[in-house]
Structures are given as C-alpha cells and as structure tokens.
Amino acid sequence: MQYNESYLLGDLLLCVSKSIAVMSVDLGSEWMKIALVKPGVPMEIVLNKESRRKTPVAVCLKENERLFGDSALGVAVKNPKVVYRFLQSILGKTADNPQVAQYQKHFPEHQLQRDEKRGTVFFKFSDTLQRNFWQPIKDAVITVPAYFNQAERRAVLQAAHIAGLKVLQLINDNTAVALNYGVFRRKDINSTAQNILFYDMGSGSTTATIVTYQTVKTKESGTHPQLQIRGVGFDRTLGGFEMELRLRDHLAKLFNEQKKSKKDVRENLRAMAKLLKEAQRLKTVLSANAEHMAQIEGLMDDIDFKAKVTRSEFEALCEDLFDRVPGPVKEALAAAEMSMDEIEQVILVGGSTRVPKVQDVLLKAVGKEELSKNINADEAATMGAVYQAAALSKAFKVKPFLVRDAAVFPIQVEFSRETEEEDGIKTMKHNKRILFQRMAPYPQRKVITFNRYMDDFVFYINYGDLSFLNEQDLKVFGSQNLTMVKLSGVGSSFKKHSDAESKGIKAHFNMDESGVLILDRVSNLVLDFKTDAEKPEEKSDAEKAEETEADKKSKPQKKSKISEDITVELEVNDVLDPSTEDMEVLQDLTDRDLEKQEREKTLNSLEAFIFETQDKMYQDEYLAVVTEEEKEQITGKLSEASNWMDEEGYTAGTKELKEKLSELKKLCKAMFFRVEERKKWPDRLAALDSMLNHSSIFLKSVRLIPEGDQIFTEVELKTLERVINETMTWKNETIAEQEKLFPTEKPVLLSKDIEAKRSFLDREVNYLLNKAKFAKPKPKDKAKDKNTTSTENSKANSTANSTEDAEKVIPPKSDDGETVIFFFFFLL
C-alpha cells in the first residue's frame, strides 16, 4: 500500500474534523494546534483527548489500528517504522528534492519511493484495509508557512480535501500571528504607520516578517485598522528539530563511549527513537538550566544510559545553527527595503525562540535594547487564524481588521513571438511580463494582454527572479515552471470578427486569499462598429472602391464590446490532481477506526454491566425484589459472562459482544424495573397528594364566590370535583392493592400512572385559573353607582367630617371573587 504525504496529512486533519462551527488549524512541522468559534463560545484553543493545548503532528499506521498525536508518539519509541512525523517538509516535493533526501536521513526507518505518475514520493507500507464512513466536519482556516510555493499550497488543499474539510482560506502563519497581535491592540493603531518585526523560530523552520500597522479609509466600510506584510525572510531548515537531532547524535556518541555494549546504538532504530525523545526533553530543560542529566532506562539490550550534558556543550553542538539566526532578519529588511532603525520592536514567536543562545544572537543582530515577548509564542498563529475564520464565516460578526498579505515569490508570464527585422529576417523573440512582483499584495486580480497574436499560441506561467534565494533554497524550491497554457480557437475568433477592431487576447489571473494562483479565463476582446439592427448591405467590389473615406466617416457607427472566451488547456504536474485512491484508503482506515471504537464501547459497556450488576446483587433494595430462584439465575449468568470475558470476550467481535450484553439486560430487566418503581413512588405520591390538596382547597374557595361575581359555570366546577374524587379513589384503591402484593411480584402501582393522574388534575385546575386570569368583571348596578357617587360628593363637600373619618380605609371583602382566584393562582 502506498501512502503519500498529502494522504497522511489528510489522515491527520481528519482526526480534528469534529462538529465545530468554525475552526482554525495551525499546522506546524512538529505540533498542531486548533482553535474554534461557535455560538456562545469565544475564540479558544481546543484541548485534545489528553487535555493538552497542542497535538504532535504524527500518524501511526499499524496492522489493526490508526493512532494520532500523543498516542502515535508513544508507539514511535517501540516501533518507529509505523509512525510518520515532520511531514510538512516533504509536501509537494519531487523525489529528487534535497529535502526528501534530508528526511530520509533523519528517519531511515521509512521507505520512501518515487511515484512514477506524480513524480513525488510515497511511504511504502503493507496492510489490508476496509471501507469507510465519513465523520461530520466544519469549515476551517489552515495556516501554512509564508515560504510555501504554489505546489506546496495545493498539496495542503489536497490534504484538506481528502480529509473532507472545507477550507475557507490558507493563511500564512506569520500573517496569522500579525493578525492576532493587531486584534488585541486595535486601540493603539492609528493613521501613523507602525513597523514591527516578528521573529518566528519553530521546530522545523524560521521566518522573519516585517508588518506595518495603520488605519486606512475604505469606500465600503469607513476607517479600519490594517496590517500589511512588507518583508519576509526565512530559513527552511533552521529550527528546534535540527538542534534536537544534534543532541540525539551527541547522546548516541556518549553511550557508545561508555562501551556498555559492543553494538553501535546508532544502528538500532528503536534506541535512536528513545534518544530523540530524551534529546527533546533535554533541550527544553537546558533552556532554563546550565546543565542536566540525561537518562534512559533500558536504552538497548536492557542497558541503562545516564550522562550529564551542559548548556555550553549544547551551544557548541549547534554553533553553526546559531550563526544562521540573523539571516531571515536581513532578508526581510531587504525585501521591505527598510533598515532596523525603522522597526519599532522585535517580537519573539515560536517555541524555539526560548533557547537562550537564539535570543542572545538575535538581540545582537537587531541592535535593540530588548526583544519583546508580549504575545503567546505557541498559540498566536492559531488564534489569529480562528479570528480570520470567524470573519469569513457568515455565522459570526467580528470587527473588521484588513489584511494585506504578500506573495513571497514573484510570478511572471513568458511567451515567444515571431518578429521581422528591418532586413526582412524573421526571428523568435522571447518576452517576459511580470504578473506579481515580489511582495506584491494579494488577493489581487491581474490581466495580461497579448496584442499581436492572430492564431492559436502557447504561453508559460513561471516564477520570476529568484536570485534572492541561495543555491540550497533554489534546489529545495523545485521546478520554477508553474504551467504551460495552450490556447485554441484564437484564429477562428478573429475570422468570426474580421471586421471588428481587436483589443487583444486577454488572460485573467487571480491570486486568491490562500495565495494560490488561478487562471480564471482567456478571452478575445473586440470592438464591433456594427449592431445586429444595422447590418450592412452587400456591395460589389466597384461600389466598395467608389465609397470615399468621407462617406465612411459620415455614417453613424456604434461601438459594442464583444468578449469571446478562448479554449484553455493547462499542462500541470499530476501532483496537483486529487487522487481517488488516496480518498479510498482514507475511507477504509476511518471505517476501521469507527469499528474499533464501536467494539471498545460495547466491550466497556458489557464489562461495566457485569461488575455493577454483581455488586447490586448484594444490596438490600435489589435483594428485596427478587426470589431465591431469580437471584441464583442472575448471579449464575453474570458469573458465566465474567468467565467468558476473561477467556474469549477480549477477542470476540462487536456483534457477539452486543448479543451477550442484550441477553444479560433482558434477564435483569424485571428486577431493575421493580427497584426503579419503588424508588420513584415516594416523590410521585407526594406530588399527587399535594395536587389533590390544593385542588380541593381551590374548589371549596371558588364555591364561596357570590353568584353575581362567579365566573365559572356549574358544569366546570362539577367536572373538577369529579376528577378530584376519581383521582382520590384510584390512589387509595391502587395503594391498597399494591400492599397485598409481595415485593418480588410485578407492581400494579406504577410511577407513570401516578404522574398521568397528577398531570390530568393539573390541567383541569389550570384551565379554570386561565379562565379567571382573562375574565372581565361583571358590570355593577347603576342605581348603586349613583348612590355611591352622591355619597362621595356629599363627603367631599361636607366640612363637618372630622380628620379621623377622612383617613379611614375600607378593607376589601373577604368573599371578593378576584382576590380568591388570584390568591390560588399564585399558590398553585
């Protein structure tokens, strides 16, 4: 079976594609971090199943399982041949690329072979696979290194496609860091440009980025903060992993010098994997301590290893690496055409910037008083990318923050055209037209016009001047040709519009938000001076000759633009084409994972049921409801199932486990039912008694309402009275009948029946309460109203009333209808 690097990356991305509203995936060379935004949850880092904020970029493919992250790393120490790591460095690379050879050197346990169809490499692995079932996924923004070229970006998109992810955007990791920094310092950004340099040293590479922050005014949405990438410098192989490899080799040398074994530890793949793990720990510890003791139990042939390593030894091992630290800064300044005097601060990003020597060398190189550490070095890119994901999603609304990214590598169009010299000699002239300059902002659309072609022709899309790359970087970069474009239908288009004025063949290019170049379309644009309504009459050659120039000018002519698409044929490397085989392989592996998870879930459920039920058979509440015969039958079956689990259960299939669990549940169903009913009786009966009590009081109270104020009919009150009596009778009779039964018999007093009776009575009372709530008061007697008015006027006009009489308050009558109704409305 063949596994290419895009497939393995897609495999890894699939493990994070859960049901998330919008997420970002910060895909580093060693670690992967994920952040999400969903309704009710702000931007936050997602914890993996080990409750860690970052996950190793590692995939383990074994005969019966597939593991990711920390689980895969655990296998790497025991069996490094089945664990694949640091895949980012070989994405989109051909078999002859120097980084492929470097990867093979770092991981000799893997068999890398050339794919004859694509030209890329794949991992040779043998396995038998089955079919798949897809997991639900959501939209995502994925980070990539700024130095990724077109082939590498398309490889990531292909991996995401294999994993079923809908990529909202590929965002450069340095841009994501800059966005995260700007979003949380929005108030500090104004119309004055602020230049900041981000120095990011991760596990596999180093990038220096110069970013300009300032507010800009747009026609669409007014004034907003903006970041613009001004300059980028990078070193593809300078990072913490290279330092760890130096430490690993140093530890291997120390072990061989101890001569505890006649074998060379460097020839033992498992031992070297253990040494690499210890080197990673050692590098971290030496960042905070001057020396540390490296120790590994049973490194090889049950021989323990222990040796002291100092920070000065570590720095000596990596001296040439530290000399390369200033390089990306110089490249970024050159690309931005700036000096360090124009940079306000230098901010550290990436885990490897914690190495003290890196900071010392960098501080000396930039000439600043200090290096800023006011950003989360590990999670800044992840949080910036998830902010961009929320901005791109229609489900969320965030404050606008404009981003102008930049193309690190220039792109140009090349074509050859036949020209005729003054002496009549025809020669081929090679032409180049810059499409996107180095550090050109994107997303951006461009149009290239070919004016002198009248027939089908070919042009090439290539990278431009890459002289700023060193010799090694050029080898790693790969082919500088992006694609060859063949145009057909050009000649026929000109013949079709022979009387029209040609404005040239126009090729429309688009570099989208992901930094991926797309040729949208190619068209022939002509200006036609005739419309369909004004078709010219056919004239003889003599009549045409007699027609003067003045006659032509005197005729009214209308210009109309006609754009006719030209057929485009692209010749690109197959590395960019999605592979059906890769999709099927990933589907098969996913199905195996799901089947394994289902089996483990069923196995755990069966184990738990056996142990928990065995424990319950000693509890009084369960012993009270089973006969001796039932008890012996249940305990016997449980004991039998437990023995079966110890002998055959752990190799049984999912179907057999489910059948065994179903059989035990069916056996214990009656016992569990009797216990559950007895547990529910007290609360359910108390609720029914409370309902009966309040209903009876309510009925007695409403019958005291005077006939003139009564809002309920006699039928309604009798209906409530009947329901109360029937419920009371049912409760008393059923309880009496239940008391005659043994606890081991099926109960007649059921909790669901008690709840049904309470709910029915509650509905009857609520009906009357709702009627009272919205009832209108009956009109009072007019004569009584007049007498009342006269009395009130008399009191108002009388001067003989004492102050005490004027201040008397008449309380409401106790039989007032509304008072009674609403009292019970709130009571119930």
N, C-alpha and C positions, 0 to 999 in steps of 0.2 A: 504494500500500500504506500502511496506517495502522499506526503504532507508538505505543501509549500508554505512559505512564511505568511502569506495573506490568509490562507486557510487557518493556520494556528492562531493568528491574531484574531480572526473572526471567531474562532472557538473560544478565545479568552473573552472577547467582547460579549459573547452570548451569555456568559456566566453572570454578567451585570445587567442584562436586559430584563429587568423585572418590571412590574406595573408601576411606573413612575410618570408623573405628569410631564416634566421636562427635566433633563439631566445633562450634566457635563461629564466628560471622561477625559481626565488629564493623563494621557498615555505617555509615560516616560520610558526610559530604556530599562530601568530596574523595577520601578514602582508605578502603580496605577492608583489614582485617587478619583473618587466620584462625588459629585455634589448634586443636589436636587432642589427643585422648587415645585411645590404643589399647593393647592388651595389650603390655606390655614397654616402652612409651614413656610417660613422664610428660607433664604438660601442657607443650606447647611451641608456639611460633609456627611456622607453615608458611611456608617460603620459596617464592616464586613461581618461574617458569621463568627469570627474570633474577637469581635468588638474592637477592631483596630481601624484607624482612620486611613490607612493605606494598605494596598494589597500588592504582593510581589507579582511582577509580570512573568508568570511561569505557568506552563501547561504540562501536565503529566498524562501520558497515554500508555496505559498498561493493557494487559490482555482482557481483564474483566471490569475495568473502571477508568474513569477520566477525572482527574483532580485539577484544581486551580489554586493559585496563590500560595498561602502558607502550607496547605496540605500537600501541594506539589513539591515545595521546597523540602518538606520532611522526607519525601521519597528520594530526593536528589542525593542525599548523603548515603543512602543504602544502594540505590540503583540509578546513577546519573545518566545512564543511556536512555531512559524513558522520560526524562524531564527536559523541556525546551525553554530556554531563557534568553534574554537580551536579543529578542527578535527584531527590534526596531532597526538595528544597524544593517540588516540584510534585506529590508523591504525594498522591492522593486529593483534589486541589483541583479545583474547578469552573472553568470558563473565565473567569468574571468575578472570580476571586480576585486580589487585588493582587499576590500572589507570582508568579502566572502572567505578569502584565504586567512585573514586575521581571525575571523570567527572560528574557522576550523582549527586554528592553532590554540585558541582559548578553550575550545570544547572538542577535544579529539575523540570523545566518546560518540559523537554523532557522525553519521554517514551522509555527507552532502553530495548530491549528484545533480548533473545538468538535465534540465527539462528540454528535450530536443525541440519541442514545439514553441515554447516561450523564450528559451534562452536563459531563463532564471534557474535557481536551484531549488531542490526539494529534499526533505528528510526521508530517507528510506526506512520504512517501518512495516512490520508484518503483523497483520491482525485480521480477525473475522468480524465483520460489522453487521448490524441490523438496521431496521428502518427507524424513522424519527417522527417526533411530534413537536411542533414549534411552541415556544413559550411566548406569551404576550410581551410586547415591548413598547417603549415610548420614544419620542423624539429626543435627539441628543446633539450637543455641540462637542466635537472632539478636538483636542489640542494636538498639534504636530510641531516639530522643530521648525524654526524660521528658515533653516537652510534646506528643507525638503524641496526637491525639484518636482517637475510635473509627474514623472514616473512614480516617485515615492508617495506623492499625494494621492494619485489614482490607486495605488496599492492599498492605502488606508481606506479609501472609499470602497474598494472592492471587499476588503475585510469586513467593513461595517455592513455592506450589502449581504455578505454571506451570513452574518450574524442576525440579519433581519432588522437592523437599526435604520431608522430614517434620519439621515444626517442633515441637520439644519444648516450646519456650517463647519468647515475645518477652520480652526482659528490657530494662528501661530502662538506657541506657548509664551513667547516674550510679549506679544500683544495682549494676551490674557492677563499676564502679570501687570502690565501697564494699566489695563482697564481696571483691575481690582484696586490698584493704588489710587487711581483718579477718582473712582466712585466714592471712596470713603474720605476724599479730600476735596470734594466738589466746591466747598466754600472758599478754599484757598486759591482756586483757579480764576483768573481774570483775563482781561484783554492783553496783559503783558505776558509774553512768551516765557515759559519756564522750561529749561532743558535739564533732563535727568538721565543719568546713565544707570541701567540695570545690568548687573553682572551676575549671570546665572551659570553656576557650575553644578551640574547634576552628576549622575552616576556614569553616563556614557559620553557626554559632550559638554562643551562650554559655549555660551553665547553672551555677547555684549551688545546692548541695544541702547541707542540714544533716542529719547522720546521728548517731544515738545508738547507741553500742555498750554492751552489758552482758550478763551471763549471766542466763539465765532457766531456771526449772524447768518441765518438761513432764511430763504424766502418762505419755506413751508411752515416752520415752527418757531421762528424767532431766534433768540440768543441762547446758545447751549455750550457747555464745555466740550472740548475736542482734544483728542490725543492724535499725534501724527508721528509715525515711525520715520526717523530721519536718517539713521545709520545702523547697520548691523554688521558685526564681526563674529566669527565663530571658529571653533576647533572641534572637528567631528569626533576625535578620539581622546580628548583631554577631559578626564573626569575621575570620579572616585573609584570606578571599577578597575581602571588601569592601576591605580595605587594599590588596590586590594590584591591584584594579581602579582604585583611586585612583592607584597608582604607574604602572599602564599608561597611563592618560589623561595623567598628567604627562609620561611619556616621549614620548607622541604629540605633546604640545604642544611639547616641546623639539625634536623632529625637524622639526616644521613651522616653528619659529622659525629653524632653521638654513637654511631656504629652498634646500635642495639639489634639491628637486623642486617643480614647480608644482602637483602633485596634493596633496590633503589625505589624509594617511596614515590618518585615521580612517574613510575611505570604502573602504579596502582591507581586506577581511576576513582575508586571509592575513597581511598585515602586522600587523594588530591581534592576531592569534593569536601571532605571534612576540614582539610587545611584552609580551603577558601572560605568556608563558613567561619572558622576561627579568625581568619585574617580580616573579615568584615567586622567582627566584634572588636578586634584589636585596634583597627583604625579609629573606630568611634571612641574607644577608651583613651587612646593616646592623644586625642584632641583636647582632653581635659587633664591628662596626667603625663608626667615626664617619662614614666616607664611603667611596664605592666608585664605580668607573667602569662604567657600563652600556654594553655594546657588542654590536651585532648586524651580522653580515656580510650584505650583500645584503638589507636590510630591504624595500626597494621599488625596482623598476626598476634593480636591481643597484647601488643606493646603500647604502653602509655607514653605520651610525649609531654614534655614540660620544658619551657625555655623562656628566659627573660628578654624582652625587646624594649629598647628605649626610643624616645621620640627622635633623638638625633640620628639613630640608625635608620628609622623610617624616612626621615627627611633626606638622608644620604641616598637611600634606595630610589627616591623619586625626584632627585635633583634636576634631571633633565625635564621632568614634567613641570616642575615649578618655574623653570626658565620660560616655559611656553605660556604662563599665566597672562602676561601683558599683551600677547599677540592679538586676541579678539578686540581689546580696547583700541589698539592702534588702527585696526581695520575698520571699526565702527566710526572712529573720528574721521578717517579718510573718506569713507562713504558719505558721511554727513557734511564733509568739508568744514569741519569745526576744529577748535582746539580745546584743551581741557579747561582753559580759562572761561569758556562759555558754558561749562557744565556746572550746575549749582550743587548737585550732590550725587554721590555714587551709592547705590543701594544693592545690598547683597541678597541673592536669591539662590535657592538650591542647597541641598544638604551638604555637598562637598565644600561649600564656602566656609564651613565651620572648622576646617583644618587650619590651625594657626598659621602655618607657613604660607598658605594661599593668601590669607589676609595680609600678612606682612609684605609679601611680594607685590600684591595688588596696590596696597596703600602707597608704597614707594613709587610705583609706576604712575599712579594718577596724581600724585603730589598734593593730596588733600590732607586736612587735619585729621579726619576720621572717615570711616566707612559707615554708612547708615544701615541699621538693622531694624528699621521701623515697618517691616512687613513680614508676614508669615512666610518664611523661606520655603516651606514644604507645600503649602496649600494655596498660595496666591494665584497660581495659574488655574487651579480648579475652580476657585470662587469667581475669578474673572470670567471664565468660560460659562459658568452657570448663569451669571448675570446677563451675558450675551444670549444665552438660550432663552431666558425669560423675556428679553427684549424682542426676540424673533418670534416667540410663540404668541398666538392670538389670545391665549387664555389669561395672560398676565399683562399688567400695565406698569412699566417702570419709567423712571425719569430718564429722558434721552441723554446719552453720552456718545457723541460722534466719534467714530473710529476710522482713521485713515491709515490702513496698513500699507506696506511697501513690498514690491517684488525685488527679492534679493538678486535674482539673476536676470539680466536683460534678454529680451526676445526680439528677433528680427525676422523679416521675410526676405528670401533670396530667390532670384529668378534670372534667367538668361534670355536675351533678346538679340535677334539678328539686326545689325546696323550696317549701313553702307557709307564708306568713307568717301572723301572728295574725289579720289582717283577711281571710284567705282568698285573698289574691292569690298566684298561683304565679310563682316567679321561678327563673332558672337561676343556680346558684351554682358558681363556678369554684374548684376545690380543687387544692392542691399538697401533695405529700408527698415529703419528702427521702428518696431511696433511698441515695445515697452522698454524704456531705459532702465538702467539700474536704479533701484529705489523709487521707481515710478509708483504713485499711489494706486490702489485698487480697493473696491471694484471699479472697473472702468471699461468703457467700450471704445473701440478704435475701428476706423475704416481705412483700408488701403485701396487706392485706385490704380488700375492698370490701364493706361491710355492707348497704347499702340498695338494692342493685340486684336486681330480680326478673326482669329481662328482658335481652336482648342489649344490649350497650353498647360504647362506644369509649373508650380512654384513650391518652394520649400519653406517650412517654418522651423527655424533653428534658434539655438541660444546665441546671444550676441557676444560681445567681447568679454571673455572670462579671464583676462590677464591678471586680475586681482587675486586669482586663486593660485596657490603654489602647485608644484608638479604633482605632489601626492594627492591633493584635493581634486585635481583635474582627472587623475586616474580613477578616484572613487566616484567622481561625478557621473561617469559613464558617457553614453552617446550624447553628442551635442546637437544631434538632429532630432527634432520632435516628430515631424511627419512630412510626407510628401503629398501635395494636393494636386490631383488631376482634375481638370475642368473639361467637360464635354458639353456640346451644344452652343458653344460661343459663335462658331461660324454660322450655324443655322439661325441664330438670333439676329445677327447682323443682316443676313439676307432677308429675313422677315421684315425688318425695319430699315430697308435700304435707303429710303427717302428721309429718314429721320437723322437728327444730329446726335451722335453718340457722346455721352459724358463719361465713358469708360466702364470697364468691368470693376465692380466694387465688391471687395471681400470684407465682411462684417465680423469682427472679432470681439470677444467678451472675456475678460478675466474676472471671474465671479468672486463672491465673498470668500470662497475657500482657496483663492489663489490658483484655481485651475483654469487653464486657457481653453476656450471653446470657439470653434469657427461656426458662427450661427448660420450664415448663408452667404452665397455669392450670387450677384445679380448683374444684369446688363441694364444700365440706366440710359434711356434715350429721351430726347425732346422731339415730339412729333408735332409738326405745324399744321396738321390736318385733323379734323374730327370726323366722326362717323357721319354726322349730318351734312358735312361739306366734302363729299367725295369728288375728286377731280374728274372731268370728262376726258375720255380717251381722245388724244390728238395725234395727227400724223407727224412724221419727222419734219416735214416742211413747215407745218404750223408751229411746231416747237421751236424751230430755228427763227421764225419770224417774231416770236414773242420776245420783246425787248426787256432789258433789265428794269426799265421804268415801269413796264406793265406788271412785272413781278412784285415790285415794291408797292404799287398802288393797290394790290389785292389785300384785303384784310386777312391776317393769319393769326391763328390761335395756337399757343404753345400748350402742350399737355405732356406731363411726365409719365413715362411708361417704364416700369421696373419689371424685368423678366428674370426669374430665377434660373441660374445655371446649375447643371448637374455636377455635384461634387463627389469625388471618390477619394477617401483618405486611406493612406497606407501607413498603418501604425503597427508597433510591436504587439504581439499577442499577449504580452504581459498585462496590457490594459483591459483585456477581454475577460468578463466573468466566466468562471469555469463551472459547468453543470456538475462535473464530477466532484468538485470541492463541496458544492451545496449538498450533494447526496451523502458524502462522507460525514459532513457535519450533522446532517439529519439523522443518520444512523447512530452516531455517537450520542446524540441528545436523547434518542429513544432508549438507548442502553442506560443512560443516567436516570431517566424517569422510571424505567422498570426497576432499577436498583433501589431508587428512593421508595417506590411503592412497596417493594418487598421488605425493606428495612422498617418501614412504617407499620406494615402488617405484623412483622415479627415482634416488634416492640409492643404492639397492642396485645398480641397473644400472650407474651411474657407477663405484661402488667396485669392482664385479666386473671391469669392463673395465680400469681402471687397475691394479688389483692383479694380474690375470692377465697383462697385458702385461709387468709387472715380473718376474713369476715366470718368464716365457719366457727370461730372461737368467740365471737361477740354475742352477747345476750340477746340483742334485738333481732339477730338472724336465727339464733338457736330457738327462739320463742315461736317462730312461724314455720318451722319445718318438722316433719315427723322423723323418727329414727331411720325409717326406710329411705326417705328423701336425703337425709344427711349422709348416710352411707353411700348412696348412689352418686351424689355430687362430689363428695370427698374422694371417692374411688376414681371417678372420671378425671378429676383435677390432678390426682397423683399420677394417673396413667399418662395424661397430657404432658406433665412435667418431665417424666422419664423419657417420653418420646422426643421432647425438645432437646434433652441432653444427648440423645443418640442420633436421631435423624432430622430433627427440626431445623438445625442450622444449615442443612444442605437442601431442605425442601423448597419447592417453588412457591411463588406468590399465591397461586390458585389453591394449593394444598393447605397453606397456612390460613387462608381465608375460610376454607371449609372447616378446618379444625376450630377456629375461633367462633364461627357461626354455630357449630354443634354445641359448644360449651355455653354460649349465650342462651340458646334455646332451652337447654337443660335447667339453667338457673333463672329463667325469665319469671316463673310463677313466684319463686322466693323473693326476688328483688321487688316484684310488684306489691306483695303483701307488706314488705318492710316500708316501701315508699308511701303506701297508703296510710299506714299508721303514723308516719312522720308528719303527714300533711293534715291529719284530722284536727288537731288542736287549733291551729291557726284558721283553718277553713270554717270550723264550727263557731269559733269566737266571732268571726266576721259575719256569719249568718245571724247569730244571736244579736249582735249589735244592730244589724239592719232591721231585724224584727222589732226590736225595742224602739228604735227611732221611728219606724213606720207606724207603730201603734200609737205612740205619743202624737205624731203628726196628724193621724186620723182623728183622734179624740179632740185635738185643738181646733181643727178646721170645722168640726161639727158644732163648736161653740160660737162660730161667727154668726151674727144676726142675719136673718133671712134677707133683709134689704141690702146687706153688704156681701152676701155669699156669691162667689164667682165660680164655684164648682157645682156641677149637676149631681143629682141624687144617684144617677147611674154610675158616674165616675167614682163617687165615694163608696158605693156598694161593691164596685169592681175591686177597689183597693182592699176593702175589708175581706172580700172573698179570697184574694191572693194571699193576704196575711194569714188567714185561717188555714188555707190549704198548705201553705209552707210550714206552718207550725205543726200541723197534723203529720205531714210527711216526715219532718225531722224526728218527732217523737216516736213514730212507728218504726222508722228505719233504724234508729239507735237501739230501740228495744229488740228488734230482730237481730241486729248485729251482736248484741250482748249474749244472745243464745248460741252463737257460733263459737267454735274453737279458733284460736289464732292461726292454726295450720290450715283452716278452710278458706276458700275464696270469699273475700269480704263482699257484703251487699251495700255497705255504706261506702260510697265511692267519692273521692275528693272532687272529681269532675262534676258529679251530680250536685254536690253541696254548692259549688261555685255557680252552677247553672241556676239553681233556685235563688241564690243571693242576687245574681245579675238580673233575673226576671223581676224580682221585687223592687230592685233599684230602678229599673226602667219605669215601672208604674209610678213610683214616687216622683221621679224626675219629670215625668210627663205633667203631673199636677203642679210641680214647682215652676216649670217653664210657663205654664199657662198663667199662673199667678204673677209671674215676673212681667209679662207683657199685657196683662188685663187692664182695661181702662176703668176708672172709678165710676160708679153709677151716679147720675145727676140727683141733686138733693131737692127737697120740696121748696117751691118758690115762696109760699107764704111764710115758711120758716125762715127763708133767707131775708125776706123783708123785715120781719120782726127783729131778726138779728141785727140788720143794718140800722133800724131805728134805735134799737137799744144802744148800739155802738155810737151813733150820732149823739144820742142823749147824754151818754157818758162823756163824750168829747166836749159837749157844750156846757156841761154842768161844772160849776165852780165849788159845789158843796162837798164833792168827793174828797176824802182825805188822801194824803200821800200814800198811806199804807194800802188802801184799797186799789189805788192806781198801779201799785207794784205787784199785785197778786198774779201768780202764774197758774193756769188751769192745766193739770196733767192730762195726757191722753187717756181715753177709756181703755180699760183692760181688755175689752172684747173687740177692739178695733181690728178689722179684718186684715189690713195690710201689715200691721205690726206683727200679728201672729204668723202670717205667711212668711215674711222675710226673716223672722227670727229662726224659723225652721229651715229656711233656705240656706242660711249660713251655718246652722247647726249640722245639717247633713252634708 
